[in-house]
Amino acid sequence: MNEKKSVYTLLDLPYGYSELEPIISEEQLRVHHDKHHRAYINAANSILEKLSGEMREEEKKNAARDLSFNLGGHILHSLFWPTMAPPGKGGEPGELFSSLVKKDFGSFHKFKDIFSQNAISVQGSGWSALSYDPNIGKLLITQIEKHNVNLYPVLPIIMVLDVWEHAYYLDYQNKRGDFIEGFWKIVNWYEIENRLGLLKGV
Ligand code: MN
């Protein structure tokens, strides 16, 4: 029988905990993946369990809001981990990606600048995301506050960077810009090209 699991689960990282060093330390990655990401999963599962029982109207309203937040956290982290690869292992920007970047941003350098600025300017906790809208064939840089605010519904994300303090504080303290600079050295360009290829049907 092929029954689907009815709970969300934490997947292992696609690399070892120390393999993103020196950009992200083992300690930082363990806390982020094992504690923070797991906490969103546990919360989403416990809300789902509560929703299946009796609840007051007010509780239901809060549960729906909390589910959106925690599930958003789970989905975004699940997209984030494979966006990265150990230094030197992520390859170079692929052909599909590069031609879209040239068309939509002029050059890779400009794209990198805009994406970085977008990440730096997230107020409080949030994400910088690169989406591809297959309807207009365009790359779009978006900002996500917390895990769910300003997220365009059903616009597929091909690259995402977590700029919550919990993502970098142990390594970089308040220097978010340094963390973002480091991120470019561990981008998994193979994964990004794959995601784009699936969306473009090539
Ligand atoms: Mn995070």
Boltz pocket constraint, residues with backbone or C-beta under 6 A from the ligand:
constraints:
  - pocket:
      binder: B
      contacts: [[A, 32], [A, 36], [A, 77], [A, 162], [A, 164], [A, 166], [A, 167]]
      max_distance: 6.0
